[in-house]
Amino acid sequence: MATRVLGLTRRVTGVHGVVSPRWNRWLSCGISVRPARHGRAEVEEESSAAKEEPVFSRSSIGTFFQERPMLKNPFLEDALLQNYLKRHLPSQEVWADLERFGERLCSEVDTLGWQCEERPPHLLHYDPWGRRIDRIVTCPAWARMKEISAQEGMVAAGYERKYGDWSRVYQMSKLYLYSPSAGLYTCPLAMTDGAAKVIQSLGMSGPLEQAFHRLTSRDPQQFWTSGQWMTERKGGSDVASGTETVARPQPDGTYRLHGFKWFTSATDSDMTLTLGRVVDAHGRTTEGSKGLSLFYAEVRDEQGELNNIQVQRLKDKLGTRQVPTAELLLDGLIAHRISEEGRGVASIANMLTITRIHNTVSAVACMRRILALGREYATKRFVFGKFLKDHPLHLQTMARMEVEVRGAFLLLMSVCGLLGREEGGLASEHELHLLRLLTPLAKLYTGKQAIAVVSEGLECFGGQGYMEDTGLPGLLRDAQVLSIWEGTTNILSLDVLRCVAKSRGQALEAFFTEARNKLASASEKHGLSPSVVAVDRSLSRLGVFLQKPPAFIELAARDLAYSLARIYMAALLVDHAAWEGASNTDVYAALRWCEQDLCPVVTKEMSGCYDKEVVAMDMALVYDGSSFTTASA
């Protein structure tokens, strides 16, 4: 405010303290500027002339200013999270930590996150003397996020196992609160967690031991983040045919990597895991996934210089602008092979599980945040004679959003619980199959939910939801990546089919068994009867559909994945509502979720969406009037 007052005085007096001619008339009206209480400037009227000819009077702009939405402690405002923890992890220590952290989010972290948005990273190719440095410059708030992430144990909590097989639930609950305020620092945290998981599974020896301890440290001075450099020019998910990077063995047992990485997230990280093809003594490499090995590399050498890496450019992205994402030329990157030769793809399976769960955390978190802000705003926005919260149609819209968030949250926590049991060595074979199936389902479905719910949420703020300086549109821009990163919806739908095929149907058997077990827990609760009937009927219809031949089901993969997700979320909502500590709103949420079509794959089959001629008709429809031709057209 002092700056604004100074600016006004400067315009009145001119640069050298002389009154500017354009202000003479204004000053002659007898109006003077004086400091008011609380550091604000007030205009004091000294004559009736000023009242007759107002220039900056209140009457020219009105007196109303809408109060902005306020972030309150996200833990204390989240009844579902609290009740879930009461049921599954009733620890006073956990509760106190999350409540404390919620206050820190409001008082410190959220502001830092906004600073990361306002000051995105940029690339300096050269120093002032022409020396190439390829320095990625990030803001101080980004560095502070790294310190906070270490202090709060955002990665460490998952490996300390302080709460046994519920440690992952605790960790992800904290990340769920952190994510919308973190300025996208949850992106490097996801890859850091994934790298730690891979290193732990492969065995910690040599340089990996130090790397693991740094990745899981709570000491900001020791904490490292990791990149994930898999995508090359030929494609993202298809690493088997898309990876051209070669790895040349060195006499000291290391490798020199040469290649071009098209998309590297959090490029300012301390280390990375990447794929490459080992060159044999004859200069040849093996094509396909069998030729890929996994490598560990530190991004900088002991002198702080880039490890034979050139940063070609930073990506200009729709959202997630806070995160430095770059194209990299690897020109002899010194690396260590950490997988068996040719076992690179198999070795990153654990990483994909972790990063997809982190993706789900971010999706559920951004939905919860937009709804929390909208809920608070509805208590202070007064239109058409009453507050927004008192308009039934507005309340109905928000209630529908709340149901989506609740289903997504319970699916997320279910997957986290299974991961914790797997890591603790307590998971049965049935639970391992379920974890493998639910992970891609949760990622793909919540990613699509997030875009829809956040978009709907922006409408709750009217035109202000479209204004960048409110910080609200960034939630939607950032949400769009959630359906793309770590596999698009179609890629993950096919991954679900691979999971089913690889398990020889045991994954589906685990799914049906678990869903029906959750329904059984609600058999005594009369108010849930419509939901129980709806889920049971959908399971039966789905079971019949799954008898179709594999070729038929592949075309239905996307709708099948949606059906599996909706049915399981329904079962989780019913189970939660049947808990003795559940509220009437828990029951209501389950009923509302089950009003939708829980098994769209059967509905679409009945309308002929997967018939043989449909593929040709889809082609004709998409390319109708187009100059493009295809061999199959």
C-alpha positions as CSV (number, residue, x, y, z in Angstrom):
1,M,0.0,0.0,0.0
2,A,2.9,2.3,0.8
3,T,4.1,1.9,-2.8
4,R,0.7,2.9,-4.2
5,V,0.6,6.0,-2.0
6,L,4.1,6.9,-3.1
7,G,3.1,6.5,-6.8
8,L,0.1,8.8,-6.3
9,T,2.3,11.5,-4.7
10,R,4.9,11.1,-7.4
11,R,2.2,11.7,-10.1
12,V,0.9,14.8,-8.3
13,T,4.2,16.5,-7.6
14,G,6.2,15.3,-10.6
15,V,9.7,13.9,-10.6
16,H,11.4,16.9,-9.1
17,G,8.7,17.8,-6.5
18,V,6.9,20.3,-8.7
19,V,3.1,20.0,-9.0
20,S,2.2,18.6,-12.4
21,P,-0.2,20.8,-14.4
22,R,-2.7,18.0,-14.9
23,W,-3.2,17.8,-11.1
24,N,-3.7,21.6,-10.6
25,R,-7.5,21.4,-11.1
26,W,-7.8,18.4,-8.8
27,L,-5.8,20.1,-6.0
28,S,-7.7,23.4,-6.5
29,C,-10.9,21.6,-5.4
30,G,-9.5,21.5,-1.9
31,I,-8.8,17.8,-1.7
32,S,-5.7,16.6,0.1
33,V,-4.1,13.3,0.6
34,R,-3.3,12.4,4.1
35,P,-2.2,9.1,5.7
36,A,-4.9,7.3,7.6
37,R,-4.8,4.6,10.2
38,H,-3.4,1.2,9.3
39,G,-1.2,2.7,6.6
40,R,-3.9,3.5,4.1
41,A,-4.3,6.8,2.3
42,E,-7.6,8.7,2.6
43,V,-8.9,11.6,0.5
44,E,-10.1,14.4,2.7
45,E,-12.8,16.6,1.4
46,E,-12.3,20.3,2.3
47,S,-14.9,22.1,0.2
48,S,-18.3,21.6,-1.3
49,A,-16.8,21.9,-4.7
50,A,-15.2,18.5,-4.3
51,K,-18.6,17.0,-3.5
52,E,-20.0,18.4,-6.7
53,E,-17.2,17.2,-9.0
54,P,-15.8,13.9,-7.6
55,V,-12.8,12.5,-9.3
56,F,-11.8,9.4,-7.2
57,S,-14.8,9.4,-4.9
58,R,-16.4,6.2,-3.7
59,S,-19.6,7.0,-5.6
60,S,-17.8,6.6,-9.0
61,I,-16.9,2.9,-8.3
62,G,-19.3,1.8,-5.6
63,T,-18.5,0.5,-2.2
64,F,-18.9,-3.3,-2.6
65,F,-16.0,-5.6,-3.0
66,Q,-16.6,-9.4,-3.0
67,E,-14.7,-11.3,-0.4
68,R,-12.3,-13.9,-1.9
69,P,-12.6,-17.6,-1.0
70,M,-10.4,-18.4,2.0
71,L,-8.4,-21.6,2.5
72,K,-9.1,-23.1,6.0
73,N,-7.2,-26.0,7.6
74,P,-7.8,-28.6,4.9
75,F,-7.6,-31.5,7.4
76,L,-10.1,-30.1,9.8
77,E,-12.4,-29.2,6.9
78,D,-12.3,-32.8,5.5
79,A,-14.9,-35.0,7.4
80,L,-14.3,-38.0,5.1
81,L,-10.5,-38.0,5.7
82,Q,-11.0,-37.7,9.5
83,N,-13.6,-40.5,9.6
84,Y,-11.5,-42.8,7.4
85,L,-8.6,-42.4,9.8
86,K,-10.8,-42.9,12.8
87,R,-11.8,-46.2,11.3
88,H,-8.6,-47.5,9.9
89,L,-5.7,-45.6,11.6
90,P,-7.0,-44.2,14.9
91,S,-3.7,-42.7,16.0
92,Q,-3.7,-39.5,18.0
93,E,-0.2,-38.9,16.8
94,V,-1.3,-39.0,13.1
95,W,-4.3,-36.8,13.8
96,A,-2.2,-34.2,15.6
97,D,0.4,-34.2,12.8
98,L,-2.1,-33.7,10.0
99,E,-3.9,-31.0,12.0
100,R,-0.6,-29.2,12.5
101,F,0.4,-29.6,8.9
102,G,-3.0,-28.3,7.8
103,E,-2.2,-25.1,9.7
104,R,1.2,-24.9,8.1
105,L,-0.4,-25.2,4.7
106,C,-2.6,-22.2,5.3
107,S,0.1,-20.0,7.0
108,E,3.1,-20.8,4.8
109,V,2.9,-23.4,2.1
110,D,0.0,-22.1,0.1
111,T,1.7,-18.8,-0.4
112,L,4.8,-20.5,-1.6
113,G,2.8,-22.5,-4.0
114,W,1.4,-19.4,-5.5
115,Q,4.9,-17.9,-5.9
116,C,5.9,-21.0,-7.8
117,E,3.1,-20.4,-10.2
118,E,4.0,-16.7,-10.6
119,R,7.7,-17.4,-11.2
120,P,8.0,-20.5,-13.3
121,P,11.5,-21.9,-14.2
122,H,13.5,-20.6,-17.0
123,L,16.6,-21.8,-18.8
124,L,19.9,-19.9,-19.1
125,H,22.0,-21.5,-21.9
126,Y,25.1,-19.2,-21.4
127,D,26.8,-17.2,-18.7
128,P,27.7,-13.6,-19.3
129,W,31.0,-14.6,-20.9
130,G,29.5,-17.0,-23.5
131,R,30.3,-20.2,-21.6
132,R,27.5,-22.8,-22.0
133,I,26.0,-23.6,-18.6
134,D,22.4,-24.8,-19.3
135,R,21.3,-23.6,-15.9
136,I,17.6,-24.2,-15.0
137,V,16.6,-21.3,-12.8
138,T,13.8,-21.9,-10.3
139,C,12.4,-19.5,-7.8
140,P,13.3,-19.5,-4.0
141,A,9.8,-20.8,-3.2
142,W,10.6,-24.0,-5.3
143,A,13.7,-24.5,-3.2
144,R,11.7,-24.0,0.0
145,M,9.2,-26.6,-1.1
146,K,12.1,-29.1,-1.3
147,E,13.1,-28.3,2.3
148,I,9.5,-28.5,3.5
149,S,9.0,-31.9,1.7
150,A,12.0,-33.3,3.5
151,Q,11.1,-31.9,6.9
152,E,7.5,-33.3,6.7
153,G,8.7,-36.7,5.5
154,M,6.7,-36.6,2.3
155,V,8.7,-39.5,0.9
156,A,10.4,-40.7,4.1
157,A,7.0,-41.6,5.8
158,G,6.4,-44.3,3.3
159,Y,9.7,-46.1,4.1
160,E,10.0,-45.5,7.8
161,R,7.0,-47.7,8.3
162,K,6.2,-46.1,11.6
163,Y,2.6,-47.1,11.3
164,G,3.2,-50.6,9.9
165,D,1.1,-51.5,6.9
166,W,-0.9,-48.3,7.3
167,S,2.2,-46.2,6.7
168,R,1.4,-45.6,3.1
169,V,-2.1,-44.4,4.1
170,Y,-0.5,-41.9,6.4
171,Q,2.0,-40.7,3.8
172,M,-0.6,-40.3,1.1
173,S,-3.1,-38.6,3.4
174,K,-0.4,-36.0,4.0
175,L,0.4,-35.7,0.3
176,Y,-3.3,-35.3,-0.4
177,L,-3.4,-32.3,1.9
178,Y,-0.1,-30.9,0.5
179,S,-0.7,-31.4,-3.2
180,P,-3.0,-28.4,-4.1
181,S,-0.8,-26.0,-2.2
182,A,2.6,-27.4,-3.1
183,G,3.2,-25.5,-6.4
184,L,3.4,-28.9,-8.2
185,Y,6.4,-30.0,-6.1
186,T,4.4,-33.2,-5.7
187,C,5.6,-34.1,-9.2
188,P,9.3,-34.5,-8.3
189,L,8.1,-36.2,-5.0
190,A,6.2,-38.8,-7.1
191,M,9.3,-39.7,-9.1
192,T,11.5,-39.6,-6.0
193,D,9.2,-42.1,-4.3
194,G,9.1,-44.2,-7.4
195,A,12.9,-44.2,-7.6
196,A,13.3,-45.2,-4.0
197,K,10.8,-48.1,-4.5
198,V,12.8,-49.4,-7.5
199,I,16.1,-49.1,-5.7
200,Q,14.7,-50.9,-2.6
201,S,13.3,-53.7,-4.8
202,L,16.6,-54.2,-6.7
203,G,18.8,-54.1,-3.6
204,M,20.9,-51.3,-2.2
205,S,24.5,-51.7,-3.0
206,G,27.2,-49.4,-4.2
207,P,26.0,-45.9,-5.2
208,L,22.4,-47.0,-4.8
209,E,22.7,-47.2,-1.0
210,Q,23.6,-43.6,-0.7
211,A,21.0,-42.6,-3.2
212,F,18.2,-44.4,-1.3
213,H,19.1,-42.8,2.0
214,R,19.1,-39.4,0.4
215,L,15.8,-40.0,-1.4
216,T,14.2,-41.0,1.9
217,S,15.9,-38.5,4.2
218,R,14.1,-35.9,6.4
219,D,17.2,-33.7,6.5
220,P,16.8,-30.9,3.9
221,Q,20.6,-30.8,3.5
222,Q,20.7,-34.5,2.6
223,F,17.4,-34.9,0.7
224,W,17.5,-35.7,-3.0
225,T,14.8,-35.7,-5.6
226,S,14.9,-38.0,-8.6
227,G,13.9,-37.5,-12.2
228,Q,12.4,-40.1,-14.6
229,W,13.8,-39.9,-18.1
230,M,11.9,-42.5,-20.1
231,T,10.2,-40.7,-23.0
232,E,12.0,-40.2,-26.3
233,R,11.0,-38.7,-29.6
234,K,9.3,-41.9,-30.9
235,G,6.8,-42.0,-28.0
236,G,5.9,-42.1,-24.4
237,S,4.2,-45.3,-23.2
238,D,5.7,-47.4,-26.0
239,V,9.2,-47.5,-24.5
240,A,10.0,-50.8,-26.1
241,S,10.1,-49.5,-29.7
242,G,10.6,-45.8,-28.8
243,T,13.9,-45.9,-26.9
244,E,16.9,-45.1,-29.0
245,T,19.4,-44.2,-26.2
246,V,22.5,-46.4,-26.2
247,A,24.7,-47.4,-23.3
248,R,28.4,-48.0,-24.0
249,P,30.2,-50.1,-21.3
250,Q,33.3,-48.5,-19.7
251,P,36.4,-50.2,-18.2
252,D,35.5,-49.1,-14.7
253,G,32.1,-50.9,-14.9
254,T,30.1,-47.7,-15.6
255,Y,28.3,-46.9,-18.8
256,R,28.2,-43.8,-21.1
257,L,24.7,-43.0,-22.3
258,H,24.1,-41.3,-25.6
259,G,20.6,-40.3,-26.7
260,F,17.9,-37.7,-26.7
261,K,15.3,-37.6,-24.0
262,W,12.2,-35.8,-25.3
263,F,10.4,-35.3,-22.0
264,T,12.1,-35.2,-18.6
265,S,10.0,-33.9,-15.7
266,A,11.6,-32.1,-12.7
267,T,14.8,-31.8,-14.7
268,D,16.4,-30.0,-11.8
269,S,16.4,-33.1,-9.7
270,D,19.6,-34.5,-8.2
271,M,19.6,-37.9,-9.9
272,T,17.5,-39.9,-12.4
273,L,16.6,-43.4,-13.5
274,T,16.5,-43.9,-17.3
275,L,16.3,-46.6,-19.9
276,G,18.9,-47.4,-22.6
277,R,20.1,-50.2,-24.9
278,V,23.5,-51.8,-24.0
279,V,25.9,-51.8,-27.0
280,D,27.7,-55.1,-27.3
281,A,31.4,-55.7,-28.3
282,H,30.3,-55.7,-32.0
283,G,28.5,-52.3,-31.7
284,R,25.1,-53.9,-31.8
285,T,22.0,-53.4,-29.7
286,T,18.9,-55.6,-29.1
287,E,15.6,-54.2,-30.3
288,G,12.3,-54.3,-28.3
289,S,11.8,-54.4,-24.6
290,K,14.4,-57.3,-24.3
291,G,17.1,-54.8,-25.2
292,L,16.3,-52.2,-22.5
293,S,18.2,-51.9,-19.3
294,L,17.7,-49.6,-16.4
295,F,20.3,-47.1,-15.4
296,Y,21.0,-44.8,-12.4
297,A,22.8,-41.5,-13.0
298,E,23.5,-38.4,-10.9
299,V,22.6,-35.2,-12.8
300,R,25.7,-33.3,-11.8
301,D,29.3,-34.2,-11.0
302,E,31.3,-33.4,-7.9
303,Q,32.1,-29.9,-9.2
304,G,28.4,-29.1,-9.7
305,E,28.6,-29.3,-13.5
306,L,26.1,-31.2,-15.6
307,N,27.0,-34.8,-16.1
308,N,27.6,-34.7,-19.9
309,I,24.0,-33.4,-20.4
310,Q,22.8,-30.6,-22.6
311,V,19.5,-29.0,-21.8
312,Q,18.0,-28.2,-25.3
313,R,14.9,-26.3,-24.1
314,L,12.2,-26.2,-21.5
315,K,8.8,-27.4,-22.5
316,D,6.1,-24.8,-22.9
317,K,3.2,-26.6,-21.3
318,L,-0.6,-26.0,-20.8
319,G,-0.3,-26.5,-17.1
320,T,2.2,-27.7,-14.5
321,R,4.3,-24.7,-15.5
322,Q,5.9,-24.6,-12.0
323,V,7.8,-27.9,-12.8
324,P,10.9,-27.6,-15.1
325,T,10.3,-30.1,-17.9
326,A,13.1,-30.3,-20.5
327,E,14.4,-31.9,-23.6
328,L,17.9,-33.3,-22.9
329,L,20.8,-34.5,-25.1
330,L,22.8,-37.2,-23.3
331,D,26.3,-36.9,-24.6
332,G,28.2,-39.5,-22.6
333,L,26.2,-39.4,-19.4
334,I,28.0,-41.4,-16.8
335,A,25.6,-44.0,-15.4
336,H,25.4,-47.3,-13.5
337,R,23.3,-50.2,-14.8
338,I,21.1,-51.3,-11.9
339,S,18.9,-53.9,-13.6
340,E,19.9,-57.1,-15.2
341,E,20.7,-56.5,-18.8
342,G,17.5,-56.5,-20.8
343,R,15.3,-56.3,-17.7
344,G,14.8,-52.6,-17.7
345,V,11.1,-52.5,-18.4
346,A,10.3,-55.2,-15.7
347,S,12.4,-53.2,-13.2
348,I,10.3,-50.1,-13.5
349,A,7.0,-51.8,-12.8
350,N,7.3,-50.8,-9.1
351,M,8.0,-47.2,-10.1
352,L,4.8,-47.1,-12.3
353,T,2.7,-48.4,-9.3
354,I,4.0,-45.6,-7.1
355,T,3.8,-42.8,-9.7
356,R,0.3,-43.8,-10.7
357,I,-0.8,-43.7,-7.1
358,H,0.7,-40.3,-6.7
359,N,-1.2,-39.2,-9.8
360,T,-4.4,-40.4,-8.1
361,V,-3.5,-38.5,-5.0
362,S,-3.1,-35.3,-7.0
363,A,-6.4,-35.9,-8.8
364,V,-8.4,-36.5,-5.7
365,A,-6.6,-33.6,-3.9
366,C,-7.4,-31.0,-6.6
367,M,-11.1,-32.0,-6.6
368,R,-11.2,-31.7,-2.8
369,R,-9.5,-28.3,-2.9
370,I,-11.9,-26.7,-5.5
371,L,-14.8,-28.0,-3.6
372,A,-13.5,-26.8,-0.3
373,L,-13.0,-23.3,-1.7
374,G,-16.4,-23.4,-3.4
375,R,-18.1,-24.4,-0.2
376,E,-16.5,-21.6,1.7
377,Y,-17.2,-19.1,-1.0
378,A,-20.9,-20.1,-1.1
379,T,-21.3,-18.8,2.5
380,K,-20.2,-15.3,1.5
381,R,-21.4,-14.8,-2.1
382,F,-24.8,-13.1,-2.0
383,V,-26.8,-13.1,-5.2
384,F,-30.5,-12.9,-6.1
385,G,-31.5,-12.2,-2.5
386,K,-29.6,-14.9,-0.7
387,F,-26.2,-16.6,-0.3
388,L,-25.1,-19.2,-2.8
389,K,-25.4,-21.9,-0.2
390,D,-29.1,-21.2,0.1
391,H,-29.8,-21.7,-3.6
392,P,-31.0,-25.3,-4.0
393,L,-29.7,-25.7,-7.6
394,H,-26.2,-24.5,-6.6
395,L,-26.2,-26.8,-3.6
396,Q,-27.3,-29.7,-5.8
397,T,-24.4,-29.2,-8.1
398,M,-21.9,-29.1,-5.3
399,A,-23.4,-32.2,-3.7
400,R,-22.9,-34.1,-7.0
401,M,-19.3,-32.9,-7.0
402,E,-18.9,-34.1,-3.4
403,V,-20.1,-37.6,-4.3
404,E,-17.5,-37.8,-7.0
405,V,-14.8,-36.7,-4.6
406,R,-15.9,-39.2,-2.0
407,G,-15.8,-42.2,-4.3
408,A,-12.4,-41.2,-5.6
409,F,-11.0,-40.7,-2.1
410,L,-12.1,-44.1,-1.0
411,L,-10.7,-45.8,-4.1
412,L,-7.4,-44.0,-3.5
413,M,-7.2,-45.0,0.1
414,S,-8.1,-48.6,-0.8
415,V,-5.1,-48.8,-3.1
416,C,-2.8,-47.1,-0.6
417,G,-3.9,-49.7,2.0
418,L,-3.1,-52.6,-0.4
419,L,0.3,-51.1,-1.2
420,G,1.1,-50.9,2.5
421,R,0.2,-54.5,3.0
422,E,2.3,-55.5,0.0
423,E,5.3,-53.6,1.4
424,G,4.9,-55.1,4.8
425,G,4.8,-58.6,3.5
426,L,1.2,-59.1,4.8
427,A,-0.7,-59.1,1.5
428,S,-2.3,-62.3,0.3
429,E,-2.0,-63.4,-3.3
430,H,-5.6,-62.2,-3.7
431,E,-4.6,-58.7,-2.4
432,L,-1.6,-58.5,-4.7
433,H,-3.8,-59.2,-7.8
434,L,-6.2,-56.6,-6.5
435,L,-3.5,-54.0,-6.1
436,R,-2.2,-54.6,-9.6
437,L,-5.7,-54.2,-11.1
438,L,-6.9,-51.2,-9.0
439,T,-3.8,-49.1,-9.5
440,P,-4.3,-48.3,-13.3
441,L,-8.1,-48.2,-12.7
442,A,-7.7,-45.5,-10.0
443,K,-5.3,-43.5,-12.0
444,L,-7.3,-43.5,-15.2
445,Y,-10.7,-42.9,-13.6
446,T,-9.7,-40.2,-11.1
447,G,-7.7,-38.4,-13.8
448,K,-10.9,-37.9,-15.9
449,Q,-12.9,-37.1,-12.8
450,A,-10.5,-34.3,-11.8
451,I,-10.9,-32.5,-15.1
452,A,-14.7,-32.6,-14.9
453,V,-15.0,-31.7,-11.3
454,V,-12.5,-28.9,-11.3
455,S,-14.1,-27.4,-14.4
456,E,-17.5,-27.6,-12.7
457,G,-15.9,-26.1,-9.6
458,L,-14.7,-23.0,-11.5
459,E,-18.3,-22.2,-12.3
460,C,-19.0,-21.9,-8.6
461,F,-17.1,-18.7,-8.7
462,G,-18.7,-17.2,-11.8
463,G,-16.4,-15.0,-13.9
464,Q,-13.8,-15.0,-11.2
465,G,-13.2,-18.7,-11.8
466,Y,-11.8,-17.7,-15.2
467,M,-9.5,-15.0,-13.9
468,E,-5.8,-16.1,-13.7
469,D,-5.0,-13.8,-10.8
470,T,-7.4,-15.6,-8.5
471,G,-5.3,-18.7,-8.8
472,L,-8.4,-20.8,-9.6
473,P,-7.8,-21.5,-13.4
474,G,-4.4,-23.0,-12.6
475,L,-6.2,-25.9,-10.9
476,L,-7.9,-26.8,-14.1
477,R,-4.7,-26.3,-16.3
478,D,-2.8,-28.5,-13.9
479,A,-5.5,-31.1,-13.7
480,Q,-5.4,-31.8,-17.4
481,V,-2.0,-33.6,-17.1
482,L,-3.5,-36.1,-14.8
483,S,-5.2,-38.1,-17.6
484,I,-2.0,-38.0,-19.7
485,W,1.0,-38.5,-17.5
486,E,2.0,-42.1,-16.7
487,G,-0.4,-43.4,-19.4
488,T,-3.4,-42.0,-21.1
489,T,-6.9,-43.3,-20.4
490,N,-6.8,-45.7,-23.4
491,I,-3.2,-47.0,-22.6
492,L,-4.2,-47.7,-19.0
493,S,-7.5,-49.4,-20.1
494,L,-5.4,-51.8,-22.2
495,D,-3.1,-52.2,-19.2
496,V,-6.1,-53.4,-17.2
497,L,-6.7,-56.1,-19.9
498,R,-3.0,-57.1,-19.7
499,C,-3.3,-57.4,-15.9
500,V,-6.3,-59.7,-16.3
501,A,-4.6,-61.8,-18.9
502,K,-1.3,-62.1,-17.1
503,S,-3.1,-63.2,-13.9
504,R,-5.2,-65.7,-15.9
505,G,-8.3,-64.1,-14.5
506,Q,-7.3,-64.1,-10.9
507,A,-7.3,-60.3,-10.8
508,L,-10.9,-60.3,-11.8
509,E,-11.7,-63.0,-9.3
510,A,-10.2,-60.9,-6.5
511,F,-12.2,-57.9,-7.7
512,F,-15.5,-59.7,-7.6
513,T,-14.7,-61.4,-4.3
514,E,-13.7,-58.2,-2.6
515,A,-16.6,-56.2,-4.0
516,R,-19.2,-58.8,-2.8
517,N,-17.5,-58.9,0.6
518,K,-18.0,-55.2,1.0
519,L,-21.6,-55.5,0.1
520,A,-22.1,-58.2,2.7
521,S,-21.0,-55.8,5.4
522,A,-24.0,-53.6,4.5
523,S,-26.7,-56.3,4.6
524,E,-27.9,-55.3,8.0
525,K,-28.3,-51.6,7.1
526,H,-31.7,-51.1,5.6
527,G,-31.1,-47.6,4.3
528,L,-28.4,-48.9,2.0
529,S,-30.6,-51.6,0.3
530,P,-31.0,-49.7,-3.0
531,S,-27.2,-49.3,-3.3
532,V,-26.5,-52.9,-2.4
533,V,-29.0,-54.1,-5.0
534,A,-27.6,-51.8,-7.7
535,V,-24.0,-52.9,-7.1
536,D,-24.9,-56.6,-6.9
537,R,-26.9,-56.4,-10.2
538,S,-24.0,-54.6,-11.9
539,L,-21.6,-57.2,-10.8
540,S,-23.8,-59.9,-12.2
541,R,-24.1,-58.1,-15.6
542,L,-20.4,-57.5,-15.7
543,G,-19.7,-61.2,-15.0
544,V,-21.8,-62.2,-18.0
545,F,-20.1,-59.6,-20.3
546,L,-16.6,-60.9,-19.3
547,Q,-17.4,-64.2,-20.9
548,K,-17.0,-62.6,-24.3
549,P,-13.8,-63.4,-26.4
550,P,-10.7,-61.2,-25.8
551,A,-10.9,-59.6,-29.3
552,F,-14.4,-58.4,-28.5
553,I,-13.4,-57.1,-25.1
554,E,-10.4,-55.1,-26.4
555,L,-12.7,-52.6,-28.2
556,A,-14.6,-52.3,-25.0
557,A,-11.5,-51.8,-22.8
558,R,-12.2,-48.1,-22.0
559,D,-15.8,-48.7,-21.0
560,L,-14.9,-51.9,-19.1
561,A,-12.3,-49.9,-17.1
562,Y,-14.9,-47.3,-16.3
563,S,-17.3,-50.0,-15.2
564,L,-14.8,-51.7,-12.9
565,A,-13.9,-48.4,-11.3
566,R,-17.5,-47.3,-10.8
567,I,-18.6,-50.6,-9.3
568,Y,-15.7,-50.8,-7.0
569,M,-16.1,-47.2,-5.8
570,A,-19.8,-48.1,-5.2
571,A,-18.8,-51.0,-3.1
572,L,-16.4,-48.9,-1.1
573,L,-19.0,-46.2,-0.5
574,V,-21.5,-48.8,0.7
575,D,-18.9,-50.4,2.9
576,H,-17.9,-47.0,4.5
577,A,-21.6,-46.1,5.0
578,A,-22.2,-49.4,6.8
579,W,-19.4,-48.7,9.3
580,E,-20.8,-48.2,12.8
581,G,-19.2,-44.7,12.9
582,A,-20.8,-43.6,9.6
583,S,-23.1,-40.6,9.3
584,N,-26.3,-40.1,7.4
585,T,-24.3,-38.2,4.8
586,D,-22.2,-41.3,4.2
587,V,-25.3,-43.2,3.5
588,Y,-26.7,-40.5,1.2
589,A,-23.4,-40.3,-0.7
590,A,-23.5,-44.1,-1.4
591,L,-27.1,-43.9,-2.6
592,R,-26.4,-41.0,-4.9
593,W,-23.3,-42.7,-6.4
594,C,-25.3,-45.8,-7.2
595,E,-28.0,-43.8,-9.1
596,Q,-25.7,-43.7,-12.1
597,D,-25.0,-46.4,-14.7
598,L,-22.5,-48.5,-12.8
599,C,-21.8,-50.8,-15.7
600,P,-21.7,-48.7,-18.9
601,V,-19.9,-51.4,-20.8
602,V,-23.0,-53.6,-20.7
603,T,-25.3,-50.7,-21.6
604,K,-23.1,-49.9,-24.6
605,E,-22.9,-53.5,-25.7
606,M,-26.7,-53.7,-25.8
607,S,-26.7,-50.7,-28.2
608,G,-24.2,-52.4,-30.5
609,C,-21.2,-50.2,-29.8
610,Y,-18.7,-53.2,-30.1
611,D,-20.2,-54.9,-33.2
612,K,-17.8,-55.8,-36.0
613,E,-19.0,-53.2,-38.4
614,V,-18.6,-50.4,-35.8
615,V,-14.8,-50.0,-36.4
616,A,-15.3,-49.3,-40.1
617,M,-18.2,-46.9,-39.2
618,D,-16.0,-45.1,-36.7
619,M,-13.3,-44.7,-39.3
620,A,-15.8,-43.3,-41.8
621,L,-17.3,-41.0,-39.2
622,V,-13.9,-39.6,-38.0
623,Y,-12.5,-39.1,-41.5
624,D,-15.8,-38.0,-43.2
625,G,-14.9,-35.3,-45.7
626,S,-11.2,-35.6,-44.9
627,S,-8.4,-35.7,-47.6
628,F,-6.7,-38.3,-45.5
629,T,-6.9,-41.9,-46.6
630,T,-5.9,-45.1,-44.9
631,A,-5.3,-48.6,-46.1
632,S,-8.2,-49.9,-44.1
633,A,-10.7,-47.2,-45.3
